[in-house]
């Protein structure tokens, strides 16, 4: 757990919450909104129209050739199609579906644990598992790591799944072996969940309860004895990470012969209290807060994700997505305010950085938009994006946001260079 004025609480103790809350089941909403990713130059979906009837579990895509898709979480009628711009300018088509009441399940899903099935239905499963690395002929994946510890403070989604849905995780592990052919499947859990994890059929690795030890780069170094080199991805070490919720969703899909359409997420109120809820993917954030008796006032902050790595959002009308593990609500008086005050070279960011990046120098280059120099001279690519530097910054510089922006801008440069070759 975290205790600091960051959430209006007391002194900092950067430890994960190890006591998962029980899950409150939310009713089917009157409407859901699904965000279908489109290419940077893409237009509205050509195969979907307002007025189209859809079934629960139906695969919706922009065109028959498109690899991007969403899975309808309700049975109903498409009432709106609109462009949507997400974090870091990612473009989406927002598909709004008015729910019709009873679920009428689509029969497209084939109960066959194959890579083709995984690519067609599980890329939009709860927890956002990705199978793209397994379909890449240039990559060899030998190890799958199931993360049973949540990747941010206060959240207990994956711990809840390991504690209460170990049988579903076991089914998912068996399916993953058939789908991927991976030689090794490991599950990382806190010490208090080792007993439950041993029933899943995966190799169990206990992880420390100190943040940020559950992040993939830290797990690779501390538990698997491999260091992910700067500029490389975890997949470059022949390893893929999936959340426990994602693996349970895969197991449940094959057991029930239908894809999972609900998401467990941790909701953190203004007073720091937490609760887990299960809602249909696409449910409006405002509906979830209302079900949790959390009211918003002007200038309150709503964060999707956790307090360290989450992203503040501008509207309670945005939907829950498959990767939304938490909603944190902060009162304006308790929200950490950023400033444009210059770095005072206190050194706190360097001392707390898990990979010992010279953050005080890095942020100067990022503020000046010298992104390539930041990467080449001050180890931007080494950052594991834990957010600890922003947490301890005396000047309240939004260092974490500068780092995310810098990496995004560099990716745009690389894409432009590749297109011009």
C-alpha positions as CSV (number, residue, x, y, z in Angstrom):
1,X,0.0,0.0,0.0
2,X,1.0,3.7,-0.2
3,X,0.7,6.2,2.6
4,X,1.4,9.7,1.7
5,X,-0.2,13.0,0.9
6,X,-0.1,11.8,-2.7
7,X,-3.5,10.4,-2.0
8,X,-4.3,12.5,1.1
9,X,-2.9,9.8,3.4
10,X,0.1,9.7,5.7
11,X,3.9,8.9,5.4
12,X,5.2,7.0,2.4
13,X,5.4,3.2,2.5
14,X,5.9,1.9,-1.0
15,X,4.5,-1.5,-0.5
16,X,1.9,-3.3,-2.6
17,X,-1.5,-3.9,-1.1
18,X,-1.5,-7.6,-0.2
19,X,-5.1,-8.0,1.0
20,X,-7.4,-8.3,-2.1
21,X,-10.9,-7.0,-1.6
22,X,-13.8,-9.2,-2.5
23,X,-15.5,-8.4,-5.8
24,X,-18.7,-6.4,-6.2
25,X,-20.6,-7.6,-9.3
26,X,-22.1,-4.6,-11.2
27,X,-25.2,-5.0,-13.3
28,X,-25.1,-4.8,-17.1
29,X,-25.1,-1.1,-18.1
30,X,-27.6,0.5,-20.4
31,X,-24.9,1.2,-22.9
32,X,-21.2,0.5,-23.4
33,X,-18.5,2.2,-25.5
34,X,-15.8,0.1,-27.1
35,X,-12.7,1.8,-28.4
36,X,-11.5,0.2,-31.7
37,X,-7.9,1.1,-32.5
38,X,-7.4,2.5,-36.0
39,X,-4.3,3.4,-38.1
40,X,-3.0,6.9,-37.9
41,X,-4.6,7.5,-41.4
42,X,-7.6,5.3,-40.9
43,X,-11.2,6.4,-41.2
44,X,-14.4,5.1,-39.6
45,X,-15.2,1.4,-39.7
46,X,-16.5,0.3,-43.1
47,X,-18.2,-2.9,-41.8
48,X,-20.1,-1.3,-38.9
49,X,-23.1,1.0,-39.2
50,X,-25.4,2.8,-36.7
51,X,-28.4,0.6,-36.2
52,X,-26.5,-2.7,-36.6
53,X,-27.6,-5.4,-34.1
54,X,-24.7,-7.1,-32.2
55,X,-24.4,-10.0,-29.9
56,X,-22.5,-10.5,-26.7
57,X,-19.0,-11.9,-27.6
58,X,-19.2,-10.8,-31.2
59,X,-16.0,-9.8,-32.9
60,X,-16.2,-6.2,-34.4
61,X,-13.6,-4.9,-36.7
62,X,-13.2,-1.9,-39.0
63,X,-12.9,-4.1,-42.1
64,X,-12.6,-7.8,-42.9
65,X,-8.8,-7.3,-43.5
66,X,-8.2,-5.4,-40.2
67,X,-6.2,-7.1,-37.5
68,X,-7.6,-4.7,-34.9
69,X,-10.9,-5.6,-33.3
70,X,-13.1,-5.3,-30.2
71,X,-15.4,-7.9,-28.6
72,X,-18.9,-6.8,-27.9
73,X,-19.6,-7.0,-24.2
74,X,-23.4,-6.7,-24.5
75,X,-26.2,-7.7,-26.8
76,X,-27.9,-4.6,-28.4
77,X,-27.7,-2.1,-31.2
78,X,-24.9,0.2,-32.3
79,X,-26.2,3.7,-31.5
80,X,-23.1,5.8,-32.4
81,X,-19.8,5.7,-34.2
82,X,-17.4,8.5,-33.5
83,X,-13.7,9.3,-33.7
84,X,-11.8,9.3,-30.4
85,X,-8.3,10.4,-29.6
86,X,-6.7,8.6,-26.7
87,X,-3.4,8.9,-24.8
88,X,-0.4,10.0,-26.9
89,X,-2.6,10.8,-29.9
90,X,-3.7,7.1,-30.5
91,X,-6.7,7.2,-32.8
92,X,-9.8,5.1,-32.1
93,X,-13.3,4.6,-33.4
94,X,-15.7,4.8,-30.4
95,X,-18.5,2.2,-30.9
96,X,-21.4,2.9,-28.6
97,X,-23.9,0.0,-28.1
98,X,-27.2,0.3,-26.4
99,X,-27.7,-2.8,-24.4
100,X,-30.9,-4.7,-25.1
101,X,-31.2,-6.6,-21.8
102,X,-30.6,-10.3,-22.0
103,X,-27.3,-11.7,-23.4
104,X,-27.6,-13.4,-26.8
105,X,-24.1,-15.0,-27.3
106,X,-22.4,-15.0,-30.6
107,X,-21.1,-18.3,-31.9
108,X,-18.0,-17.1,-33.7
109,X,-15.7,-18.3,-31.0
110,X,-14.2,-21.7,-31.7
111,X,-13.3,-23.8,-28.6
112,X,-9.9,-24.7,-30.0
113,X,-6.7,-23.6,-28.2
114,X,-4.8,-22.5,-31.3
115,X,-2.8,-19.4,-32.0
116,X,-5.3,-18.4,-34.6
117,X,-8.1,-18.4,-32.0
118,X,-5.9,-16.5,-29.6
119,X,-5.1,-13.8,-32.2
120,X,-8.8,-13.4,-33.2
121,X,-10.4,-13.3,-29.7
122,X,-7.9,-12.9,-26.9
123,X,-6.1,-9.7,-27.9
124,X,-9.2,-7.9,-26.5
125,X,-9.5,-10.1,-23.4
126,X,-9.5,-8.7,-19.9
127,X,-5.9,-7.9,-19.0
128,X,-4.9,-7.3,-22.6
129,X,-2.8,-10.3,-23.4
130,X,-0.8,-10.1,-26.6
131,X,0.0,-13.0,-28.8
132,X,1.7,-11.0,-31.6
133,X,5.2,-12.1,-30.5
134,X,4.2,-15.7,-31.0
135,X,3.1,-15.1,-34.5
136,X,6.3,-13.1,-35.4
137,X,8.7,-15.4,-37.4
138,X,11.6,-13.3,-36.3
139,X,11.0,-13.9,-32.6
140,X,11.3,-17.1,-30.4
141,X,9.4,-17.1,-27.2
142,X,10.4,-19.8,-24.7
143,X,9.0,-18.4,-21.4
144,X,5.7,-17.0,-20.3
145,X,5.5,-15.1,-17.0
146,X,2.1,-14.8,-15.4
147,X,2.1,-11.7,-13.2
148,X,0.0,-12.5,-10.1
149,X,1.1,-9.3,-8.4
150,X,-0.4,-6.0,-9.6
151,X,1.9,-3.5,-11.3
152,X,0.8,-0.5,-9.3
153,X,0.1,0.4,-5.7
154,X,-3.3,-0.1,-4.1
155,X,-4.5,-2.4,-6.9
156,X,-5.3,-6.0,-6.1
157,X,-6.9,-7.3,-9.4
158,X,-4.4,-10.0,-10.2
159,X,-4.0,-11.0,-6.5
160,X,-7.8,-11.4,-6.3
161,X,-7.7,-13.7,-9.4
162,X,-4.9,-15.9,-8.0
163,X,-6.6,-16.1,-4.6
164,X,-10.1,-16.9,-5.9
165,X,-9.9,-18.1,-9.5
166,X,-6.8,-20.4,-9.4
167,X,-8.8,-23.1,-11.3
168,X,-9.4,-20.7,-14.2
169,X,-5.7,-19.8,-14.2
170,X,-4.8,-23.5,-14.3
171,X,-7.1,-23.9,-17.3
172,X,-5.5,-20.9,-18.9
173,X,-2.0,-22.3,-18.3
174,X,-3.0,-25.6,-20.0
175,X,-4.4,-23.6,-22.9
176,X,-1.3,-21.5,-23.3
177,X,0.9,-24.5,-23.5
178,X,-1.1,-25.7,-26.5
179,X,-1.4,-22.3,-28.1
180,X,2.2,-21.1,-27.8
181,X,4.4,-24.2,-27.3
182,X,6.3,-22.2,-24.6
183,X,8.9,-24.3,-22.8
184,X,8.3,-22.6,-19.4
185,X,5.4,-20.9,-17.7
186,X,6.2,-19.0,-14.5
187,X,3.7,-17.3,-12.1
188,X,4.9,-14.5,-9.8
189,X,3.0,-13.9,-6.6
190,X,3.5,-12.4,-3.2
191,X,4.4,-14.9,-0.4
192,X,0.9,-15.0,1.0
193,X,-0.4,-16.5,-2.3
194,X,2.2,-19.1,-3.0
195,X,-0.1,-21.9,-1.9
196,X,-2.9,-20.9,-4.3
197,X,-0.3,-20.4,-7.1
198,X,1.0,-23.9,-6.8
199,X,-2.3,-25.3,-7.9
200,X,-2.1,-23.5,-11.3
201,X,0.5,-25.9,-12.8
202,X,2.9,-23.0,-13.4
203,X,6.4,-22.7,-11.8
204,X,5.9,-20.4,-8.8
205,X,8.3,-17.5,-8.1
206,X,7.6,-15.4,-5.0
207,X,8.1,-11.6,-5.5
208,X,8.9,-9.0,-2.9
209,X,6.0,-6.8,-1.7
210,X,8.1,-3.7,-2.2
211,X,7.2,-1.5,-5.2
212,X,8.2,-1.7,-8.1
213,X,9.4,-5.3,-7.9
214,X,6.5,-6.7,-9.9
215,X,7.3,-4.7,-13.1
216,X,8.5,-6.9,-15.9
217,X,12.1,-5.6,-16.1
218,X,12.5,-6.1,-12.3
219,X,11.1,-9.6,-12.5
220,X,13.4,-10.4,-15.3
221,X,16.4,-9.3,-13.3
222,X,15.5,-10.4,-9.8
223,X,13.6,-13.7,-10.4
224,X,14.8,-14.9,-13.8
225,X,18.4,-13.6,-13.7
226,X,18.2,-11.8,-17.0
227,X,18.7,-8.1,-17.7
228,X,16.7,-6.5,-20.4
229,X,19.2,-4.3,-22.3
230,X,18.6,-0.6,-23.1
231,X,16.5,-0.4,-26.3
232,X,15.4,-4.0,-26.1
233,X,12.0,-5.3,-25.2
234,X,11.1,-8.1,-22.8
235,X,10.2,-10.2,-25.9
236,X,13.9,-9.8,-27.1
237,X,14.8,-12.0,-24.1
238,X,12.4,-14.7,-25.4
239,X,9.9,-13.9,-22.7
240,X,6.3,-12.7,-22.7
241,X,4.4,-11.3,-19.7
242,X,0.7,-11.8,-19.1
243,X,-1.4,-10.9,-16.1
244,X,-3.1,-13.5,-14.0
245,X,-6.5,-12.0,-15.0
246,X,-5.7,-12.5,-18.7
247,X,-4.7,-16.1,-18.2
248,X,-7.8,-16.8,-16.1
249,X,-9.9,-15.1,-18.9
250,X,-8.4,-17.5,-21.4
251,X,-9.1,-20.5,-19.3
252,X,-12.7,-19.4,-18.6
253,X,-13.2,-18.8,-22.4
254,X,-12.4,-22.4,-23.2
255,X,-14.3,-23.8,-20.3
256,X,-17.5,-21.8,-21.1
257,X,-16.9,-21.8,-24.9
258,X,-17.3,-18.0,-25.1
259,X,-14.9,-15.1,-24.6
260,X,-14.8,-13.1,-21.4
261,X,-16.5,-9.7,-21.5
262,X,-16.1,-8.5,-18.0
263,X,-13.2,-6.7,-16.2
264,X,-12.2,-6.7,-12.6
265,X,-10.8,-3.4,-11.4
266,X,-9.9,-1.8,-8.1
267,X,-11.7,1.5,-7.3
268,X,-9.9,3.8,-4.9
269,X,-12.1,6.5,-3.2
270,X,-11.1,10.0,-2.1
271,X,-10.4,8.7,1.4
272,X,-8.1,6.0,0.2
273,X,-10.5,3.1,0.7
274,X,-10.3,0.4,-2.0
275,X,-12.8,-2.1,-3.4
276,X,-12.8,-4.5,-6.3
277,X,-15.7,-4.5,-8.8
278,X,-16.4,-6.6,-11.9
279,X,-18.0,-4.7,-14.8
280,X,-18.7,-5.2,-18.5
281,X,-15.9,-3.9,-20.7
282,X,-17.0,-0.6,-22.1
283,X,-18.9,0.5,-19.0
284,X,-18.8,4.2,-18.4
285,X,-16.4,5.3,-15.6
286,X,-19.1,7.5,-14.1
287,X,-21.4,4.5,-13.8
288,X,-18.8,2.6,-11.9
289,X,-18.2,5.5,-9.5
290,X,-21.9,5.9,-8.9
291,X,-22.2,2.2,-8.1
292,X,-19.3,2.7,-5.6
293,X,-21.1,5.8,-4.0
294,X,-18.2,8.1,-5.1
295,X,-19.3,11.5,-6.2
296,X,-17.1,13.9,-8.1
297,X,-16.6,17.6,-7.5
298,X,-15.2,20.2,-9.7
299,X,-11.4,19.8,-10.1
300,X,-11.3,16.3,-8.5
301,X,-8.7,14.1,-10.3
302,X,-9.7,10.8,-11.8
303,X,-6.8,8.4,-12.7
304,X,-7.1,5.3,-14.8
305,X,-4.7,2.7,-13.4
306,X,-2.8,3.2,-10.2
307,X,-1.4,6.2,-8.4
308,X,2.2,5.7,-9.7
309,X,1.8,4.7,-13.3
310,X,-1.8,5.7,-14.1
311,X,-3.1,8.3,-16.5
312,X,-5.3,11.2,-15.4
313,X,-8.4,11.4,-17.5
314,X,-10.6,14.3,-18.4
315,X,-14.1,12.8,-18.4
316,X,-16.1,10.3,-16.4
317,X,-17.8,9.4,-19.7
318,X,-14.8,7.4,-20.9
319,X,-15.2,3.6,-20.8
320,X,-13.4,0.8,-19.0
321,X,-11.1,-1.0,-21.3
322,X,-9.6,-4.5,-21.1
323,X,-6.4,-3.1,-19.6
324,X,-8.1,-0.8,-17.0
325,X,-7.0,-2.3,-13.7
326,X,-8.0,0.6,-11.5
327,X,-9.8,3.9,-11.0
328,X,-8.3,6.3,-8.5
329,X,-10.2,9.4,-7.4
330,X,-8.4,12.2,-5.6
331,X,-9.9,15.2,-4.0
332,X,-8.5,18.5,-5.4
333,X,-7.0,19.3,-2.0
334,X,-5.1,16.0,-1.9
335,X,-3.9,15.9,-5.5
336,X,-0.2,16.3,-6.1
337,X,0.2,19.5,-8.2
338,X,2.9,19.8,-10.8
339,X,4.9,22.9,-11.3
340,X,7.3,24.5,-13.7
341,X,9.8,25.1,-10.9
342,X,13.3,24.1,-12.0
343,X,15.2,21.1,-10.7
344,X,17.1,21.9,-7.5
345,X,19.5,18.9,-7.8
346,X,18.4,17.4,-4.5
347,X,19.3,13.9,-5.9
348,X,16.2,12.2,-4.5
349,X,15.2,10.9,-8.0
350,X,18.6,9.3,-8.6
351,X,18.7,7.7,-5.1
352,X,15.2,6.1,-5.6
353,X,15.6,5.1,-9.2
354,X,15.7,1.3,-9.4
355,X,18.0,1.4,-12.5
356,X,20.1,4.4,-11.3
357,X,19.4,6.7,-14.2
358,X,20.8,10.2,-13.8
359,X,17.2,11.5,-13.8
360,X,18.2,15.1,-12.9
361,X,20.1,15.4,-16.1
362,X,17.6,13.4,-18.2
363,X,14.7,15.6,-17.3
364,X,16.5,18.7,-18.4
365,X,17.0,17.3,-21.9
366,X,13.4,16.1,-22.0
367,X,12.1,19.5,-21.0
368,X,14.2,21.0,-23.8
369,X,12.7,18.4,-26.3
370,X,16.2,17.0,-27.0
371,X,14.9,13.5,-27.0
372,X,17.6,11.8,-29.0
373,X,20.3,13.3,-26.7
374,X,18.2,12.2,-23.7
375,X,18.3,8.7,-25.0
376,X,21.9,8.6,-26.1
377,X,23.5,10.5,-23.2
378,X,21.2,9.9,-20.2
379,X,19.7,6.4,-20.6
380,X,16.1,7.3,-21.5
381,X,15.6,3.7,-22.9
382,X,16.7,2.2,-19.6
383,X,13.7,3.7,-17.7
384,X,11.2,1.1,-16.6
385,X,8.5,3.7,-16.0
386,X,7.8,3.1,-12.3
387,X,7.1,6.8,-11.6
388,X,9.2,6.9,-8.4
389,X,11.1,9.9,-9.7
390,X,8.0,12.0,-9.9
391,X,6.8,10.8,-6.5
392,X,9.9,12.1,-4.7
393,X,10.6,15.2,-6.8
394,X,10.8,18.3,-4.4
395,X,10.1,20.6,-7.3
396,X,7.0,18.6,-8.4
397,X,8.3,18.3,-11.9
398,X,6.1,15.8,-13.9
399,X,9.2,13.7,-14.7
400,X,7.2,10.5,-15.5
401,X,5.1,12.3,-18.0
402,X,8.2,13.9,-19.7
403,X,9.7,10.4,-20.0
404,X,6.5,8.9,-21.5
405,X,6.3,11.8,-24.0
406,X,10.0,11.5,-24.9
407,X,9.7,7.8,-25.7
408,X,6.6,8.5,-27.7
409,X,8.2,11.3,-29.7
410,X,11.2,9.0,-30.4
411,X,8.9,6.3,-31.7
412,X,7.3,8.8,-34.1
413,X,10.8,9.7,-35.4
414,X,11.7,6.1,-35.9
415,X,8.5,5.4,-37.7
416,X,9.0,8.4,-40.0
417,X,12.6,7.4,-40.7
418,X,11.5,3.8,-41.6
419,X,8.8,5.1,-43.9
420,X,11.4,7.2,-45.8
421,X,13.9,4.5,-46.3
